[in-house]
Amino acid sequence: MLVNIPLITIIIAVVACVYASYSDLKEGVIRNKLTFPLIAIGIVLNAIYVFTSTASIFLFIECVFVTGVIFALGYIFWKMGAWAGGDVKLFTALAALLPFYAIPLYPPLVTYQILGLQFPAEAIYPFPFTLIINSILSILPFLLIYVFYIVIKNKPHLMGELTSPIKDYKKNIVLTLVVTSAVTLTYTLTKQLNIQIILLTLILIYLLSFIISKIPNRIKAVLISVLTVYALITNFKITITGIVLIFISLIIIGIARKLLTSVSKEALQDNYKISELKEGMIPAYSIFEKDKKVYVDDQSFMTRVRNALKTGNVSLINPPKGKLLVSSMAAGLTEKDINLLKELKNKNKIIDVFRIKKGVPFAPSILIGLLISLFIGDIAFILEKILIGIMY
């Protein structure tokens, strides 16, 4: 082919993400005039690529199908309030542009090896899923730094809650020994059964950790003591290193969990008077009306899922019954929503205080995720290979 369409689509994708990041950081939006044309351009270019090469027509059908699946997945995240509409459309556009990125369909820009592992590391699923995974992983460090900065600068009173995992070191020591015991049992079982499936191994470690943690304290103390001593005798250096790493990881995970839940909720939310609300502001909760009474639902989707799993009542996943007046979805308030809130306030059905979430721009993380996907590969796949190398 005279025209290198794969290279063209990659350049278009990177430039589009750079522009989307700029507009998202500056104005908080990813414009439709960018994403809609990209979806059409991606499908057309891939159609030309397929029909002018030796590739099967089914490859083009797969391209359209993958693009549709990414849109459907993005729509679910949008309904959950996790993504804004612009994020969904940008991911869909990138899926249309880069449905494949593997030899020989879409030759990578660069190829290299590190410790025998081929890069970019290619997963078994289509490239757009790699892009989503890498983008989500990319936003976590940024979000942690951003929330920590907000806490230090504007809400220092949250530092006590943020550092609570460090103060609760005794609990983390016990949990470290529980996990170490679970890893020891899992390693022994998988070695004896010659099982080297990393996902099954991780599930088994989690289940054994859960079971051991629920055992009565005296029995648990004896069990983890025996297993820890056994691990130290069989492989002292790896066991000590593992215990230290697990302990540090538990503290880091605890701090990250605080940053992403209670601390994040407090740091990234502010109260506004109804008269101060503007279009695009993201409500911290949804407002419903039932039996002429107005009430708020401040539970996130994941909170409802956890409550449903704890109680066994699947119906708790659904939002409260009643007429939805204002949604907490990432699309933000509309002029109609603001006028409705003013009307409810005038009727004394709500107080003159409304809680707003600070939106965190996602487009820069999508750009970072795209660059990682193009030049390094699937981070989840790489981590899996590293874990297999460590454990086996």
Backbone hydrogen bonds, N-H to C=O, Kabsch-Sander energy under -0.5 kcal/mol:
donor,donor_aa,acceptor,acceptor_aa,energy
4,N,2,L,-0.5
5,I,3,V,-1.5
8,I,4,N,-2.0
9,T,5,I,-2.7
10,I,6,P,-1.9
11,I,7,L,-2.4
12,I,8,I,-2.6
13,A,9,T,-2.4
14,V,10,I,-2.4
15,V,11,I,-2.6
16,A,12,I,-2.6
17,C,13,A,-2.1
18,V,14,V,-2.1
19,Y,15,V,-2.3
20,A,16,A,-2.6
21,S,17,C,-2.4
22,Y,18,V,-2.0
23,S,19,Y,-2.5
24,D,20,A,-2.3
25,L,21,S,-2.5
26,K,22,Y,-2.4
27,E,23,S,-2.7
28,G,23,S,-0.8
28,G,24,D,-0.7
29,V,23,S,-1.1
31,R,29,V,-0.5
34,L,31,R,-1.2
35,T,31,R,-1.7
36,F,32,N,-2.2
38,L,34,L,-1.2
39,I,35,T,-1.9
40,A,36,F,-1.6
41,I,37,P,-2.9
42,G,38,L,-2.8
43,I,39,I,-2.0
44,V,40,A,-2.4
45,L,41,I,-2.9
46,N,42,G,-2.1
47,A,43,I,-1.9
48,I,44,V,-2.4
49,Y,45,L,-2.4
50,V,46,N,-2.4
51,F,47,A,-2.6
52,T,48,I,-1.6
53,S,50,V,-1.1
59,L,56,S,-1.6
60,F,56,S,-0.6
60,F,57,I,-0.7
61,I,57,I,-1.7
62,E,58,F,-2.4
63,C,59,L,-1.8
64,V,60,F,-2.3
65,F,61,I,-2.5
66,V,62,E,-3.1
67,T,63,C,-2.1
68,G,64,V,-2.2
69,V,65,F,-2.4
70,I,66,V,-2.5
71,F,67,T,-2.0
72,A,68,G,-2.3
73,L,69,V,-2.8
74,G,70,I,-2.8
75,Y,71,F,-2.5
76,I,72,A,-1.8
77,F,73,L,-2.0
78,W,74,G,-2.4
79,K,75,Y,-2.6
80,M,76,I,-1.9
81,G,78,W,-1.0
82,A,77,F,-2.4
83,W,77,F,-0.9
88,V,84,A,-1.7
89,K,85,G,-2.2
90,L,86,G,-2.2
91,F,87,D,-2.4
92,T,88,V,-2.2
93,A,89,K,-2.2
94,L,90,L,-2.4
95,A,91,F,-2.1
96,A,92,T,-2.0
97,L,93,A,-2.0
98,L,94,L,-3.1
105,L,102,A,-0.8
106,Y,102,A,-2.6
112,Y,119,F,-2.1
114,I,117,L,-2.1
117,L,114,I,-2.1
119,F,112,Y,-3.2
121,A,376,I,-2.6
127,F,99,P,-0.6
129,F,126,P,-1.3
130,T,126,P,-1.1
131,L,127,F,-2.3
132,I,128,P,-2.0
133,I,129,F,-2.5
134,N,130,T,-2.8
135,S,131,L,-2.2
136,I,132,I,-2.4
137,L,133,I,-2.4
138,S,134,N,-1.8
139,I,135,S,-1.5
140,L,136,I,-1.0
142,F,138,S,-1.0
143,L,139,I,-3.0
144,L,140,L,-2.6
145,I,141,P,-2.3
146,Y,142,F,-2.6
147,V,143,L,-2.8
148,F,144,L,-2.4
149,Y,145,I,-2.3
150,I,146,Y,-2.1
151,V,147,V,-2.5
152,I,148,F,-2.4
153,K,149,Y,-2.4
154,N,150,I,-2.8
155,K,150,I,-1.3
155,K,151,V,-0.6
158,L,155,K,-1.9
159,M,156,P,-1.9
160,G,157,H,-0.5
162,L,158,L,-2.2
163,T,159,M,-2.3
164,S,161,E,-0.9
166,I,163,T,-1.1
167,K,163,T,-1.6
168,D,164,S,-2.0
169,Y,166,I,-0.5
169,Y,167,K,-0.9
172,N,168,D,-1.3
173,I,169,Y,-2.3
174,V,170,K,-2.0
175,L,171,K,-2.3
176,T,172,N,-2.3
177,L,173,I,-2.1
178,V,174,V,-2.1
179,V,175,L,-2.6
180,T,176,T,-2.5
181,S,177,L,-2.2
182,A,178,V,-2.3
183,V,179,V,-2.7
184,T,180,T,-2.4
185,L,181,S,-2.5
186,T,182,A,-2.5
187,Y,183,V,-2.9
188,T,184,T,-2.2
189,L,185,L,-2.5
190,T,186,T,-2.9
191,K,187,Y,-1.9
192,Q,188,T,-2.1
193,L,189,L,-2.5
194,N,190,T,-0.5
195,I,190,T,-2.6
196,Q,194,N,-0.5
198,I,196,Q,-0.7
201,T,197,I,-2.4
202,L,198,I,-2.6
203,I,199,L,-2.3
204,L,200,L,-2.4
205,I,201,T,-2.4
206,Y,202,L,-2.4
207,L,203,I,-2.7
208,L,204,L,-2.7
209,S,205,I,-2.3
210,F,206,Y,-2.4
211,I,207,L,-2.6
212,I,208,L,-2.8
213,S,209,S,-2.1
214,K,210,F,-1.0
214,K,211,I,-0.7
215,I,211,I,-0.6
215,I,212,I,-1.1
220,K,216,P,-2.9
221,A,217,N,-2.6
222,V,218,R,-1.8
223,L,219,I,-2.6
224,I,220,K,-2.8
225,S,221,A,-1.6
226,V,222,V,-2.4
227,L,223,L,-2.5
228,T,224,I,-2.2
229,V,225,S,-2.4
230,Y,226,V,-2.4
231,A,227,L,-2.3
232,L,228,T,-2.4
233,I,229,V,-2.3
234,T,230,Y,-2.4
235,N,231,A,-2.4
239,T,235,N,-2.0
240,I,236,F,-2.6
241,T,237,K,-2.6
242,G,238,I,-2.7
243,I,239,T,-2.7
244,V,240,I,-2.3
245,L,241,T,-2.6
246,I,242,G,-2.9
247,F,243,I,-2.5
248,I,244,V,-2.5
249,S,245,L,-2.6
250,L,246,I,-2.6
251,I,247,F,-1.7
252,I,248,I,-2.6
253,I,249,S,-3.3
254,G,250,L,-2.4
255,I,251,I,-2.5
256,A,252,I,-2.9
257,R,253,I,-2.8
258,K,254,G,-2.0
259,L,255,I,-2.6
260,L,256,A,-2.3
261,T,257,R,-1.1
263,V,258,K,-2.0
264,S,258,K,-1.1
265,K,261,T,-2.9
266,E,262,S,-1.8
267,A,263,V,-3.2
268,L,264,S,-2.8
269,Q,266,E,-0.8
270,D,356,I,-2.2
272,Y,354,F,-2.6
276,E,273,K,-1.6
277,L,274,I,-1.2
280,G,333,L,-2.8
281,M,278,K,-1.6
282,I,357,K,-0.8
284,A,355,R,-2.3
286,S,297,D,-1.8
287,I,326,V,-2.6
288,F,295,Y,-3.0
289,E,323,K,-2.0
290,K,293,K,-2.7
293,K,290,K,-1.8
295,Y,288,F,-2.2
297,D,286,S,-2.7
304,R,300,S,-2.1
305,V,301,F,-2.0
306,R,302,M,-2.4
307,N,303,T,-2.4
308,A,304,R,-2.1
309,L,305,V,-2.3
310,K,306,R,-2.3
311,T,307,N,-2.3
312,G,308,A,-2.1
314,V,312,G,-0.9
316,L,313,N,-1.6
317,I,314,V,-1.9
318,N,315,S,-0.9
323,K,289,E,-2.7
325,L,287,I,-3.1
325,L,323,K,-0.5
326,V,287,I,-1.5
332,G,329,M,-1.7
333,L,281,M,-2.9
338,I,334,T,-2.2
339,N,335,E,-2.2
340,L,336,K,-2.1
341,L,337,D,-2.5
342,K,338,I,-2.2
343,E,339,N,-2.1
344,L,340,L,-2.5
345,K,341,L,-2.3
346,N,342,K,-2.3
347,K,343,E,-1.4
348,N,345,K,-1.6
349,K,344,L,-2.8
350,I,344,L,-0.9
353,V,351,I,-1.1
354,F,272,Y,-3.2
356,I,270,D,-2.9
357,K,282,I,-3.5
358,K,268,L,-3.2
359,G,357,K,-0.6
365,S,362,F,-0.5
366,I,362,F,-1.8
367,L,363,A,-2.3
368,I,364,P,-2.4
369,G,365,S,-2.9
370,L,366,I,-2.3
371,L,367,L,-2.3
372,I,368,I,-2.6
373,S,369,G,-2.3
374,L,370,L,-2.2
375,F,371,L,-2.3
376,I,372,I,-2.7
377,G,372,I,-2.9
378,D,121,A,-2.6
379,I,377,G,-0.7
382,I,378,D,-2.2
383,L,379,I,-2.8
384,E,380,A,-2.1
385,K,381,F,-2.0
386,I,382,I,-2.2
387,L,383,L,-2.6
388,I,384,E,-2.3
389,G,385,K,-2.3
390,I,386,I,-2.3
391,M,387,L,-2.7
392,Y,388,I,-2.5
